Amino acid sequence: MSGSPHDDRVIALALANQMRKYAHAPEFAPAVDDYWTVDWFRRQIPSERAVGSTQIGLHNVRGTRRMS
């Protein structure tokens, strides 16, 4: 065996350190404070998929009794 018995740990640390720039964790994302900006309004608009799948009056039920 040539080298130190801790070579695998050194290599693993070097690889982990190089991959840190590609790791995206949501808890480390910066908070966005864009209230009342154009981007905030754009996020308030429902997506095309959500608009197409919603039907007005979908859950309304008409009674069979008639009012006289």
Number of C-alpha atoms within 10 A of each C-alpha: 4 5 6 8 9 8 11 10 10 12 11 11 12 11 11 12 10 10 10 9 8 7 9 9 7 7 7 8 8 7 7 7 8 10 9 8 9 9 10 13 11 10 9 8 10 10 10 8 8 9 10 9 8 9 8 7 7 7 7 7 7 6 6 6 6 5 4 3
